[in-house]
Amino acid sequence: MDELIATILKQYQGEFMTVGLAGSVSVGKSTLAETLASRLTAAGVNSQVISTDHFLMSNADLQSAGLFDQKGFPQTYHLDQLADLVQAFRVGKKRATLPIYQQVLADIVPDQEQVIDRPQILIIEGVVALQLPKAALDLAIYIDADLADIKDWYLARNLMATFAARNHPDSWRYQYHHWPIDDFANQALAVWDRTNQVNLDRYIHPSAVRADLVVHLDHWHQITSVASQVDKA
């Protein structure tokens, strides 16, 4: 982690900077992004995280476009709007608004927006973060891990989140809270094979060629290496 922080601080030139952070579903993007932001802010450089999820199409729009089964694929995001937000900050805009994606609903909250003040470093995390236009990212990072570990983390995260939703009927996960664990695990892994693995193979992993740095995590989510990619496609 210290090496990663030092690399970002070395590249930071005292003006607005963006860091893109991509990787598979459940690889630990949001946790790493928040840790980076906290450490960078503690070092005196105000940093903030936004998720590409806030720029997903709404479920209603996905259904209307026949894209709901591809949710999370690049074509289901308004990446142009995210690129516009970055550009607005680059030219000096001090504040911007963006939609709100709520995990409980697994959807964009209608008729609501959140306000973000321009930080010194904006960390953009999400499966499609490295699929933004090249000009939108000053530093691109891809998080990698063994596939077996990623699938274990995916299943564990789903089990814990569904258990936590047992007293929250407003959560989309509530419908699964009474399922036997084996049935739920089989359902979750079927979703992985049908959607997340396809997204990883077709879009997410190929975007790693755009990364300046590849960070590898071990089974315990600890960084084992930070590799620089000198020659990128």
N, C-alpha and C positions, 0 to 999 in steps of 0.2 A: 504493500500500500504506500509506503514512504516513497518508493521509486516512482510510482504513478503520480503521486502528488507533486514530486519534484519536477517531473516532466511537464506537467501542466503549468506549474508556476514559471518554469523556464520559458515556456512559449508565450505566456501572458505578457503583453507589452504595455499594459496600463490603459488599454482601451477595451471596448466591449469585445468579448470572445465567446465562441460557442464550442461546446464539446458534445459530440454525438456518441451515444452509447447503445449499441445494439447487441443482439444475441437471441438465442432460442427463448421461447416461452419457458418460464420457470427457472431460467439459468441464474437469476439473481440480479437483474438489471436495476430494478428500483432500489434495492438495498444498497448496492454498490454506488449508485448515483447519489443517494442521500448521504452516504458516508463521505463521498468525495466533496459534496457541497458543504457539509459540516466542517470537514478538515480544512478546506480552502478558505471558508469564512473565518475560521479560527486563526488562520495564517494571515488574515488581514485583507483578503480579497472576497468581497461580497458575492456569493454564489447561490444560485437557485436552480431547482429541478422542475422541468415540466415533462409530462408524459405524452407520447404521440397518441395515446388513447383518447385524449381530449379532442382529437381531430378525426376520430372515427365517424363514419356516416351513422346516423341514427338507425335503430333497428327497423323502424317503419320504412325509411328510405332504402335500407338493404333489402327488405322484403319486396318493396315495389320494384327494385331493380333486378330482382332475382339473384342477389348476391349474399343472402344471409348465411348460406352454408360455407361461404368463403370469408366470413368475418375474420379480420386480422391479416388478410392478404393485402398487398399494396393497393389494389384497386378499390378497397373499401375505406380508404382514408382520404381526407381533404389535405393532401400534402402541400398543395399550392397555398392554402391558407396559412399553414405553419411556416412555409418559406417566406410568405409576405410578412408575418410577425417578426421573423428574424431580420428581414431587410429593414423594417420600420425601426427596430432597435439600432441597427447599424448606422442609419442616417441621423440618429439622435433623438428619436421619439422616447420619451421618458416612461410612458405607461401604455399598456395594451390590454385588450380583453380577449378572452378565449372561451370556448364552450367548456362545460363541465361534464366529464364522464364519471358516472357513479358506479362503483363495483357492485353495490347492493342490487341495483337495477340492471346491471350489465348493459347500460344504455346511456346515451346523452340525455341530460336533464333538459326537458323542453323549457324554452323561454327564460333560461338562466345563463348568466355568464360570470366568469371570475376575472378579477383585475390583477395584473402582474406588473410590478415596477421593474424597470430595466436593471438587472444586476450587472456586475462587472463580468461575471462568467455565467452563462446560461448553459446548463447541462440538459440535453434533450435525450431522454431514454425511451426505448421502445423497439419492438421488433422491426420497424421500418425506418428507424432513425438514420441508418446509413444509406437509405434510398432517397433521401432529400437531395436536391441539387448540390453539386460539389461546393458551390459558392456559399452555401448556407452553413457549412461546417468548417471550423478552423482546425479542429482536431477530431479525428474519427477513431473510436475504440470499439473493438469487437470482443465480446466475452465468450470464451469457449470452455467446454467441459466435456467429460466423457458422456456419451449418450445415455448409458445406463444410469449414471448419476442424475442427469437431467430428468429422466423419466421417474426416478425415485422421488425427486424433489417435487415434480408435478403432481404425483399421486398424493404425497404427504400434504402438500399445500391444499389440494382439493378436499382431502379428508378433514383437515383441521378447519378450513373455512366453512364446510358444510355442517360440521359439528357446532361451530359457533353460531350458525344461522338457525339452530333448532328453536330458539325463542323469538325469531324475527320473521313472521309470516310475510313481511314485505320484501324479503330477499328472494331472488330467483332460486337460490339454493335450498330454500325451505322445503320444497317438494321432494327433496332427496334425503332429508335428515333421518327418516325412519327406515331407509333401505338397509338390508343386511350389508355388512362391509364388503363381502365378496362380490355381491351384485353391483354395489356402487363402484368398486375398483374396476370390475370388468367394463362397466359403462364408461368410466373415465378414460380407461386405456383405449377403448374403441374410438372415443372422440379424439384422443391423441393420434391414433393411426389414420383416422379419416381426415383430420384437419391440421393439427399442429405438426405432424411429421411431414405432411405434404408442403406446408408453408416453410418449414425448415429446409427441406431439400430443394424446393423450387425457388425460394426467394431470400430467406434469411441468411443461410450459410453462404450462398453465392455473393451476398453483399460484403462478406469479410474481405474481399479483394480491395475494397475501398478504404479499409482501415489503415490508419497510421500505426496503430498499436494493437496487438492481439494479447489479451489477458487470459491466462488459463487458470481455472479454479479446480481444486481437488474436491474429494467427496465431502469435505467439511466446509466447503465454500471459502476456503483460504486460497489466496493468490499464490501460485507456485512459479509463475513466470510472467514477464512482461516483454514481449518480443516486438521489435520495431520492424515494420515492413518497408524496406527502402524502395523496392520496385512494386508499384501497385498497378493493377489493370485500369 
